[in-house]
């Protein structure tokens, strides 16, 4: 899991590909060869790039072409788009379908040209055969951008359909109409009232996500929402026939609303342009990448999914290492990484204090922290003396790890975490426990898990505020109840009052002894300038091998088979 030491690095501002033209595609001498990232080079069809995309994310009105009443299958997606926009509070929504007069309480128009007011953005849910005439209507109406949920183009592998896609997109772009897709879910921009699926959070946040897969985009949003992650912009871009990953990265590098960039990428259209865009984005803010098509089977699936060529995984990894981006291995891990960058961003050093009520788990944690490039240093004598004042002597240790049963008294838990986190050689605290510990044991019927959860969450938040370093909670499973049952209610307790929390992992990730992580309290103060940049976010100086090695080995921190997913956040 990514717990990156903030490193100050000031790189000269580079020209964007759109500004530099052909010169921007020339890799620096140290750049990895990007020829293996994509197929034969071809001139991309594009209009304005990078900063010119701002209009895409702030339309005044949206029309849904092909909208229809709710029904099974893809035919019902048009109404799903209407409902999503209504939930999000889009200021002007126009369903378009000549066969209906009203959809979801809104007037349905026979065509785009019948809409009285201006239309800035169109979501297409019409069949592929109707796309050429829809493009004509968009051009006539003066539409700025169109998102094609419509599929059945180059991703099919059919040569004629690929030609149709190229012709349609070229006609649109030459007329000044930018295209998202085809074969994608489109835009989720809370500040602008844009969404492609009901149930997304309405609050904006600082995380941006670009994804070639609409399903992964939705999965990322739904998985991260209970953990407090909110988004500035999410873009599902599918076949990337016009707007692609490189142009989106260029835009997000300068976007003041986006402080962290996540990306799911299956293949790239232009390897060298992608390198330039990724390098620029990663120099400005943390970038987390999940690559689809890492194996032979995955590569075949990628081609049938979006028509992309997955390329060489070795080259892709080399590129990410050089630019300083971090690669995730699953959507769930990308969520973990986003949370880590969001709330554990200003570590002044590698020292971690491990606090818990079980010696074995603490030993695993100490081993994994050390192997990952962090450390579990012995606490200073003054700190040990202060801990000893309220820690029983029998069966405990205050050296680090701090192994103590005092943590089951919330006030002593607060003091233990506060004192350990205040030590000069400690830069984060990891607290591991099951919040329902004892509730399943006949000998501990006196223990009220619900009361303890509430009080412990308050204690952790207070300790976090007092010591000023990130506090991490690793939740253990109890033998009979598992992680979900043992720790139910903890996320809500830590999220109350605006304190970020990370709940238990979803069932598909559970294994025996599954551990989940929770972040407690507000982010820490700005670290010293030699270790931190002013944007209060974790970043890696990829030019320093020890730091790079540390980050590469932190995904995820595997605490043997007992604590499989430790997140420092």
C-alpha positions as CSV (number, residue, x, y, z in Angstrom):
1,X,0.0,0.0,0.0
2,X,1.3,3.4,-0.9
3,X,2.6,5.3,2.0
4,X,5.0,7.7,0.3
5,X,7.4,10.1,1.9
6,X,6.8,13.5,0.5
7,X,9.9,14.7,-1.4
8,X,10.3,18.2,-2.7
9,X,11.2,18.3,-6.4
10,X,10.9,21.2,-8.7
11,X,10.9,20.3,-12.4
12,X,10.7,22.9,-15.2
13,X,7.3,23.3,-16.7
14,X,7.2,21.3,-20.0
15,X,5.4,22.2,-23.1
16,X,2.2,20.2,-23.6
17,X,1.9,18.0,-26.7
18,X,-0.6,20.4,-28.2
19,X,1.7,23.3,-27.7
20,X,4.9,21.6,-28.9
21,X,3.4,19.8,-31.9
22,X,5.8,17.2,-33.4
23,X,8.6,18.2,-31.0
24,X,6.5,17.1,-28.1
25,X,6.5,13.5,-29.2
26,X,10.3,13.2,-29.1
27,X,11.2,11.3,-25.9
28,X,14.1,12.4,-23.8
29,X,17.2,10.3,-24.0
30,X,16.4,8.6,-20.7
31,X,12.8,7.8,-21.7
32,X,11.8,4.2,-22.1
33,X,10.9,3.1,-25.6
34,X,7.1,3.5,-25.9
35,X,6.8,1.7,-29.3
36,X,5.6,-1.4,-27.4
37,X,2.7,0.4,-25.7
38,X,0.5,0.6,-28.8
39,X,0.2,-0.6,-32.3
40,X,1.3,1.2,-35.5
41,X,1.5,5.0,-35.0
42,X,-1.3,7.0,-36.5
43,X,-2.2,10.6,-36.4
44,X,-4.9,11.0,-33.7
45,X,-8.1,12.9,-34.6
46,X,-8.3,15.7,-32.2
47,X,-9.3,19.3,-31.9
48,X,-8.0,21.5,-29.0
49,X,-6.1,19.5,-26.4
50,X,-5.4,19.7,-22.7
51,X,-6.7,23.0,-21.4
52,X,-9.3,23.2,-24.2
53,X,-11.4,20.4,-22.5
54,X,-12.8,22.6,-19.7
55,X,-16.1,23.1,-21.6
56,X,-16.6,19.3,-21.6
57,X,-16.9,19.2,-17.8
58,X,-19.1,22.3,-17.4
59,X,-22.1,22.1,-19.9
60,X,-25.1,24.3,-19.3
61,X,-27.5,21.7,-20.7
62,X,-27.5,18.0,-21.6
63,X,-29.6,16.0,-24.1
64,X,-30.0,12.2,-24.0
65,X,-30.5,11.0,-27.5
66,X,-32.3,7.6,-27.5
67,X,-33.7,8.0,-24.0
68,X,-36.5,5.6,-23.3
69,X,-38.6,4.4,-20.3
70,X,-36.9,1.9,-17.9
71,X,-36.5,-1.5,-19.4
72,X,-34.1,-4.5,-19.2
73,X,-30.8,-4.5,-21.0
74,X,-28.9,-1.7,-22.7
75,X,-32.1,-0.2,-24.0
76,X,-32.9,1.1,-20.5
77,X,-29.6,3.0,-20.2
78,X,-31.1,6.1,-21.7
79,X,-33.6,6.4,-18.8
80,X,-30.7,5.6,-16.4
81,X,-28.8,8.6,-17.8
82,X,-31.9,10.8,-17.3
83,X,-32.4,9.6,-13.7
84,X,-28.7,10.0,-12.9
85,X,-28.7,13.6,-14.1
86,X,-31.8,14.4,-12.2
87,X,-30.3,13.0,-9.0
88,X,-27.2,15.0,-9.5
89,X,-29.1,18.2,-10.1
90,X,-28.2,18.9,-13.7
91,X,-29.7,22.3,-14.5
92,X,-31.2,21.3,-17.9
93,X,-31.9,17.8,-19.1
94,X,-33.6,17.0,-22.4
95,X,-34.6,13.5,-23.3
96,X,-34.8,12.9,-27.0
97,X,-36.8,10.1,-28.7
98,X,-39.5,10.4,-31.4
99,X,-41.4,7.5,-29.9
100,X,-42.1,9.0,-26.5
101,X,-43.6,12.3,-25.2
102,X,-42.4,12.1,-21.6
103,X,-39.6,10.2,-19.8
104,X,-39.1,10.4,-16.0
105,X,-41.5,13.4,-15.8
106,X,-39.6,15.4,-18.4
107,X,-40.8,16.4,-21.9
108,X,-39.3,14.1,-24.5
109,X,-38.3,15.8,-27.8
110,X,-38.6,14.2,-31.3
111,X,-35.0,15.3,-32.2
112,X,-32.2,17.6,-31.0
113,X,-33.4,20.3,-33.4
114,X,-36.8,20.5,-31.7
115,X,-35.2,21.6,-28.3
116,X,-35.9,25.3,-27.9
117,X,-32.8,26.2,-25.9
118,X,-29.1,25.6,-26.5
119,X,-27.6,22.1,-25.9
120,X,-24.0,21.9,-24.9
121,X,-23.5,18.2,-24.3
122,X,-25.2,15.1,-25.8
123,X,-25.3,11.6,-24.4
124,X,-25.9,9.1,-27.2
125,X,-27.9,5.9,-26.5
126,X,-29.0,5.4,-30.1
127,X,-28.0,2.3,-32.2
128,X,-24.8,2.6,-34.3
129,X,-26.7,2.9,-37.5
130,X,-28.4,6.1,-36.3
131,X,-25.1,7.8,-35.3
132,X,-24.3,9.6,-38.6
133,X,-27.7,11.4,-38.5
134,X,-27.3,12.2,-34.8
135,X,-23.9,13.8,-35.6
136,X,-25.6,15.9,-38.3
137,X,-28.1,17.2,-35.8
138,X,-25.4,17.9,-33.2
139,X,-23.5,20.0,-35.7
140,X,-26.7,21.9,-36.8
141,X,-27.6,22.5,-33.1
142,X,-24.2,23.8,-32.2
143,X,-23.4,21.1,-29.6
144,X,-20.0,21.3,-28.0
145,X,-19.4,17.6,-27.1
146,X,-21.0,14.2,-27.5
147,X,-20.6,11.1,-25.3
148,X,-21.3,7.8,-27.1
149,X,-22.6,5.1,-24.9
150,X,-23.4,3.7,-28.3
151,X,-21.1,0.7,-29.0
152,X,-20.5,-1.6,-32.0
153,X,-17.6,0.1,-33.6
154,X,-13.8,-0.6,-33.6
155,X,-14.0,-2.7,-30.5
156,X,-15.8,-5.4,-32.5
157,X,-12.7,-6.0,-34.6
158,X,-14.8,-5.5,-37.8
159,X,-13.0,-3.5,-40.4
160,X,-16.1,-1.8,-41.8
161,X,-17.3,-0.8,-38.3
162,X,-13.9,0.6,-37.5
163,X,-14.0,2.7,-40.6
164,X,-17.5,3.9,-39.7
165,X,-16.2,5.0,-36.3
166,X,-13.3,6.9,-37.9
167,X,-15.5,8.6,-40.4
168,X,-18.1,9.7,-37.8
169,X,-15.5,11.0,-35.4
170,X,-13.6,12.8,-38.1
171,X,-16.7,14.5,-39.3
172,X,-17.6,15.6,-35.7
173,X,-14.2,16.9,-34.8
174,X,-13.7,18.8,-38.0
175,X,-17.0,20.6,-37.3
176,X,-15.7,21.5,-33.8
177,X,-17.7,18.7,-31.9
178,X,-15.5,16.8,-29.5
179,X,-16.3,13.1,-29.0
180,X,-16.0,10.9,-25.8
181,X,-16.0,7.2,-26.7
182,X,-17.6,5.4,-28.4
183,X,-18.5,2.5,-26.1
184,X,-18.2,4.3,-22.8
185,X,-20.2,5.5,-19.8
186,X,-19.2,9.2,-20.1
187,X,-18.9,11.8,-17.3
188,X,-19.4,12.1,-13.6
189,X,-18.8,15.6,-12.5
190,X,-20.6,16.4,-9.2
191,X,-19.9,20.2,-9.4
192,X,-21.6,20.4,-12.8
193,X,-24.5,18.0,-12.0
194,X,-23.2,15.3,-14.4
195,X,-23.5,11.6,-13.7
196,X,-23.9,8.4,-15.7
197,X,-25.3,6.1,-13.0
198,X,-27.8,6.6,-10.2
199,X,-26.6,6.5,-6.6
200,X,-23.3,8.3,-7.0
201,X,-22.4,10.8,-4.3
202,X,-23.5,14.4,-5.0
203,X,-20.6,16.0,-3.1
204,X,-17.4,16.9,-5.1
205,X,-13.9,16.1,-4.0
206,X,-10.2,16.3,-5.1
207,X,-9.8,12.9,-6.8
208,X,-10.0,12.6,-10.6
209,X,-10.4,9.2,-12.3
210,X,-10.1,8.4,-16.0
211,X,-11.1,4.9,-17.1
212,X,-11.4,3.0,-20.4
213,X,-13.9,0.8,-18.6
214,X,-17.3,2.2,-17.6
215,X,-17.8,-0.7,-15.2
216,X,-14.5,-0.1,-13.5
217,X,-15.3,3.6,-13.2
218,X,-18.6,2.8,-11.4
219,X,-16.9,0.2,-9.2
220,X,-14.2,2.7,-8.2
221,X,-16.8,5.3,-7.2
222,X,-19.0,2.9,-5.3
223,X,-16.1,1.2,-3.5
224,X,-14.5,4.4,-2.5
225,X,-17.6,6.4,-1.4
226,X,-17.9,4.8,2.0
227,X,-14.2,5.5,2.6
228,X,-14.8,9.3,2.2
229,X,-13.3,9.6,-1.3
230,X,-15.1,12.2,-3.4
231,X,-14.4,13.1,-7.0
232,X,-13.8,16.2,-9.1
233,X,-14.1,14.4,-12.4
234,X,-14.6,10.8,-13.5
235,X,-14.3,10.1,-17.2
236,X,-15.1,6.8,-18.9
237,X,-13.7,7.2,-22.4
238,X,-14.0,3.7,-24.0
239,X,-12.5,3.4,-27.5
240,X,-10.9,6.9,-27.2
241,X,-11.5,7.6,-30.9
242,X,-11.1,11.4,-30.2
243,X,-10.5,12.4,-26.5
244,X,-8.0,9.9,-25.1
245,X,-6.0,9.2,-22.0
246,X,-3.1,11.5,-23.0
247,X,-5.3,14.5,-23.5
248,X,-7.2,13.9,-20.3
249,X,-4.0,13.6,-18.3
250,X,-2.8,16.9,-19.8
251,X,-6.0,18.5,-18.7
252,X,-5.9,17.0,-15.2
253,X,-2.3,18.0,-14.6
254,X,-3.4,21.7,-14.6
255,X,-6.9,21.2,-13.2
256,X,-7.1,23.0,-9.8
257,X,-10.1,20.9,-8.7
258,X,-8.1,17.6,-9.1
259,X,-5.3,16.9,-6.5
260,X,-5.0,13.2,-7.1
261,X,-5.3,11.4,-10.4
262,X,-6.3,7.7,-10.8
263,X,-6.4,5.9,-14.1
264,X,-7.6,2.6,-15.5
265,X,-5.8,2.1,-18.9
266,X,-6.1,-0.8,-21.2
267,X,-4.0,0.5,-24.1
268,X,-2.8,3.8,-25.5
269,X,-3.1,5.4,-28.9
270,X,0.3,7.1,-29.0
271,X,3.0,5.8,-26.6
272,X,5.3,8.8,-26.8
273,X,2.4,11.3,-26.4
274,X,1.2,9.2,-23.4
275,X,4.7,9.3,-21.9
276,X,4.8,13.1,-22.1
277,X,1.4,13.5,-20.6
278,X,2.0,11.0,-17.8
279,X,5.3,12.6,-16.9
280,X,3.7,16.0,-16.7
281,X,0.8,14.8,-14.6
282,X,2.9,12.8,-12.2
283,X,5.3,15.8,-11.7
284,X,2.3,17.9,-10.6
285,X,0.3,15.5,-8.4
286,X,0.1,11.9,-7.3
287,X,-0.9,9.5,-10.2
288,X,-2.2,6.0,-9.6
289,X,-2.6,3.6,-12.5
290,X,-4.4,0.3,-12.9
291,X,-3.3,-1.4,-16.1
292,X,-5.7,-3.8,-17.9
293,X,-4.3,-6.5,-20.2
294,X,-1.3,-7.6,-18.2
295,X,-1.4,-11.2,-19.4
296,X,-2.1,-12.9,-22.7
297,X,-5.7,-13.6,-21.8
298,X,-6.1,-10.1,-20.5
299,X,-4.6,-8.6,-23.7
300,X,-7.2,-10.6,-25.8
301,X,-10.0,-9.3,-23.5
302,X,-8.8,-5.8,-23.8
303,X,-8.9,-5.9,-27.6
304,X,-12.5,-7.2,-27.6
305,X,-13.5,-4.7,-24.9
306,X,-12.3,-1.3,-26.3
307,X,-10.4,-2.3,-29.3
308,X,-7.1,-1.2,-27.6
309,X,-3.8,-2.9,-28.0
310,X,-2.5,-3.6,-24.5
311,X,1.2,-3.4,-25.3
312,X,4.2,-4.6,-23.3
313,X,3.7,-4.7,-19.6
314,X,7.5,-4.3,-19.0
315,X,7.6,-1.1,-21.0
316,X,4.5,0.2,-19.2
317,X,6.0,-0.5,-15.8
318,X,9.3,1.1,-16.8
319,X,7.4,4.2,-17.9
320,X,5.5,4.5,-14.6
321,X,8.6,4.1,-12.6
322,X,10.4,6.8,-14.5
323,X,7.7,9.4,-14.3
324,X,7.0,8.6,-10.6
325,X,3.4,7.1,-10.9
326,X,2.3,4.2,-8.8
327,X,0.7,1.1,-10.3
328,X,-2.2,-0.7,-8.6
329,X,-3.2,-4.3,-9.2
330,X,-7.0,-4.0,-8.7
331,X,-9.7,-1.5,-8.3
332,X,-9.8,-2.2,-4.6
333,X,-6.1,-1.5,-4.3
334,X,-6.5,1.7,-6.3
335,X,-9.1,2.8,-3.8
336,X,-6.7,2.0,-0.9
337,X,-3.9,4.0,-2.7
338,X,-6.3,7.0,-3.3
339,X,-7.2,7.0,0.4
340,X,-3.5,6.9,1.4
341,X,-2.6,9.8,-0.8
342,X,-5.7,11.7,0.3
343,X,-5.1,11.5,4.1
344,X,-1.6,10.2,4.8
345,X,0.2,12.6,2.6
346,X,2.8,14.4,4.8
347,X,5.0,11.9,6.5
348,X,8.1,13.5,7.8
349,X,9.9,10.1,7.9
350,X,9.6,6.3,7.9
351,X,9.0,5.6,11.6
352,X,5.8,3.8,12.5
353,X,4.6,3.0,16.0
354,X,2.6,-0.2,16.2
355,X,0.0,-0.3,18.9
356,X,-2.2,-3.3,19.7
357,X,-3.4,-5.9,22.1
358,X,-1.8,-9.0,20.5
359,X,1.9,-9.6,20.3
360,X,1.8,-11.9,17.3
361,X,0.0,-9.4,15.1
362,X,2.5,-6.7,16.2
363,X,5.4,-8.9,15.2
364,X,3.9,-9.4,11.7
365,X,3.4,-5.7,11.4
366,X,7.0,-4.9,12.5
367,X,8.4,-7.4,9.9
368,X,6.2,-6.1,7.1
369,X,6.9,-2.4,7.8
370,X,10.7,-3.0,7.9
371,X,10.6,-5.1,4.7
372,X,8.6,-2.4,2.9
373,X,11.2,0.2,3.6
374,X,9.5,1.8,6.6
375,X,10.7,1.1,10.2
376,X,9.4,0.2,13.6
377,X,12.0,2.0,15.7
378,X,12.4,1.6,19.5
379,X,10.7,4.4,21.2
380,X,12.8,6.9,23.1
381,X,13.3,6.3,26.9
382,X,11.2,9.3,27.8
383,X,8.3,8.0,25.7
384,X,8.6,4.6,27.2
385,X,8.5,6.0,30.7
386,X,5.4,8.1,29.9
387,X,3.6,5.0,28.5
388,X,4.6,3.0,31.6
389,X,2.8,5.4,33.8
390,X,-0.6,3.9,32.7
391,X,0.4,0.6,31.1
392,X,0.3,-2.5,33.2
393,X,3.8,-4.1,33.6
394,X,2.7,-7.7,33.2
395,X,2.4,-9.1,29.7
396,X,3.0,-5.8,28.0
397,X,5.7,-3.9,26.1
398,X,6.2,-0.2,25.5
399,X,9.3,-0.4,23.4
400,X,7.5,-0.5,20.0
401,X,5.5,-2.4,19.1
402,X,3.4,-1.3,22.0
403,X,1.7,-4.4,23.2
404,X,-0.9,-3.6,25.9
405,X,-4.4,-4.4,27.1
406,X,-4.7,-0.8,28.2
407,X,-6.2,0.0,24.8
408,X,-9.5,-1.5,25.8
409,X,-10.0,1.5,28.0
410,X,-10.8,4.3,25.4
411,X,-9.1,7.0,27.5
412,X,-6.0,4.9,27.8
413,X,-6.2,4.1,24.1
414,X,-6.2,7.8,23.4
415,X,-3.2,8.4,25.6
416,X,-1.3,5.4,24.2
417,X,-1.7,6.6,20.6
418,X,-1.0,10.2,21.5
419,X,2.2,9.5,23.4
420,X,3.5,7.0,20.9
421,X,2.7,9.3,18.0
422,X,4.4,12.3,19.7
423,X,7.8,10.6,19.8
424,X,10.5,12.2,17.8
425,X,11.2,9.1,15.7
426,X,7.6,8.3,14.9
427,X,5.8,9.6,11.8
428,X,2.7,7.4,11.8
429,X,0.8,5.2,14.3
430,X,-0.8,1.8,13.3
431,X,-3.4,0.6,15.8
432,X,-4.6,-3.0,15.2
433,X,-7.6,-4.6,16.9
434,X,-11.1,-5.9,16.4
435,X,-13.5,-3.3,17.8
436,X,-15.8,-6.2,19.0
437,X,-12.9,-8.0,20.7
438,X,-14.4,-10.1,23.5
439,X,-18.0,-9.8,22.3
440,X,-17.9,-13.4,21.1
441,X,-16.4,-14.8,24.3
442,X,-18.5,-16.1,27.1
443,X,-15.9,-14.8,29.6
444,X,-16.2,-11.3,28.3
445,X,-20.0,-10.7,28.2
446,X,-19.3,-7.5,30.2
447,X,-17.8,-6.0,27.0
448,X,-20.1,-3.8,25.0
449,X,-18.8,-3.7,21.4
450,X,-21.1,-0.8,20.3
451,X,-20.1,1.4,23.2
452,X,-16.4,0.6,22.7
453,X,-16.5,1.3,19.0
454,X,-18.0,4.8,19.6
455,X,-15.6,5.7,22.4
456,X,-12.6,4.2,20.7
457,X,-13.3,6.2,17.5
458,X,-13.5,9.4,19.5
459,X,-10.3,8.5,21.3
460,X,-8.4,7.9,18.0
461,X,-9.6,11.1,16.5
462,X,-8.5,13.0,19.6
463,X,-5.2,11.3,19.6
464,X,-4.7,12.0,15.9
465,X,-5.3,15.7,16.5
466,X,-3.0,15.8,19.5
467,X,0.0,14.0,18.0
468,X,-0.3,15.4,14.5
469,X,0.7,12.2,12.6
470,X,-1.5,9.9,10.6
471,X,-3.2,7.2,12.6
472,X,-4.2,3.9,11.0
473,X,-6.6,1.4,12.3
474,X,-6.2,-2.2,11.1
475,X,-9.4,-4.2,11.8
476,X,-9.0,-7.9,12.6
477,X,-11.7,-10.5,12.2
478,X,-13.0,-12.4,15.2
479,X,-13.2,-16.2,14.8
480,X,-17.0,-16.3,14.5
481,X,-18.0,-13.0,13.0
482,X,-15.4,-12.1,10.4
483,X,-14.4,-8.5,9.6
484,X,-17.8,-7.3,8.6
485,X,-19.6,-8.5,11.7
486,X,-16.8,-7.8,14.1
487,X,-16.3,-4.2,13.1
488,X,-19.7,-3.1,11.9
489,X,-20.3,0.5,12.6
490,X,-16.7,1.6,12.9
491,X,-16.6,3.4,9.5
492,X,-19.6,5.5,10.5
493,X,-18.1,6.3,13.8
494,X,-14.9,7.6,12.3
495,X,-16.6,9.4,9.5
496,X,-18.8,11.3,11.9
497,X,-17.8,14.9,12.2
498,X,-15.9,14.9,9.0
499,X,-13.1,12.5,10.0
500,X,-12.2,10.2,7.1
501,X,-12.5,6.4,7.5
502,X,-12.0,3.3,5.5
503,X,-14.5,0.6,6.2
504,X,-14.1,-3.2,5.9
505,X,-13.2,-4.5,2.4
506,X,-16.2,-5.8,0.4
507,X,-16.9,-9.6,0.6
508,X,-15.2,-10.5,-2.6
509,X,-11.8,-9.6,-1.0
510,X,-12.3,-11.4,2.3
511,X,-10.0,-14.1,3.3
512,X,-9.4,-15.7,6.7
513,X,-8.2,-13.0,9.1
514,X,-9.1,-10.2,6.6
515,X,-7.9,-6.8,7.8
516,X,-9.4,-3.5,6.7
517,X,-8.0,0.0,7.4
518,X,-9.4,3.2,8.8
519,X,-7.9,6.6,8.8
520,X,-8.7,8.7,11.9
521,X,-8.7,12.4,12.1
522,X,-7.7,15.3,9.9
523,X,-4.6,15.4,7.8
524,X,-1.3,16.2,9.4
525,X,0.4,19.6,9.3
526,X,2.8,20.4,6.4
527,X,6.0,18.5,6.8
528,X,9.4,20.3,6.7
529,X,10.0,21.8,3.2
530,X,12.9,19.4,2.4
531,X,10.4,16.5,2.8
532,X,7.2,17.9,1.5
533,X,5.7,19.9,-1.3
534,X,3.2,22.7,-0.5
535,X,0.2,20.9,-2.1
536,X,-0.2,18.7,1.0
537,X,-0.2,15.5,-0.9
538,X,2.1,12.5,-0.9
539,X,4.4,12.3,-3.9
540,X,7.5,10.4,-4.8
541,X,10.7,11.7,-6.1
542,X,11.3,8.9,-8.6
543,X,14.9,10.0,-9.1
544,X,15.8,8.7,-5.6
545,X,16.1,4.9,-5.7
546,X,15.5,4.3,-2.0
547,X,12.2,6.2,-2.1
548,X,11.1,4.4,-5.3
549,X,11.9,1.0,-3.8
550,X,10.0,1.9,-0.7
551,X,6.9,2.8,-2.6
552,X,7.1,-0.2,-4.9
553,X,7.1,-2.5,-2.0
554,X,4.2,-0.9,-0.2
555,X,1.5,-2.4,-2.5
556,X,0.0,-3.8,-0.4
557,X,1.7,-4.4,3.0
558,X,1.0,-8.1,3.5
559,X,0.9,-8.9,7.2
560,X,1.5,-12.6,6.6
561,X,-1.8,-14.4,6.4
562,X,-3.3,-12.7,9.4
563,X,-3.4,-9.1,8.3
564,X,-3.5,-9.2,4.5
565,X,-4.3,-5.6,3.8
566,X,-2.7,-2.9,5.9
567,X,-3.3,0.6,4.7
568,X,-1.4,3.5,6.2
569,X,-3.8,6.4,5.7
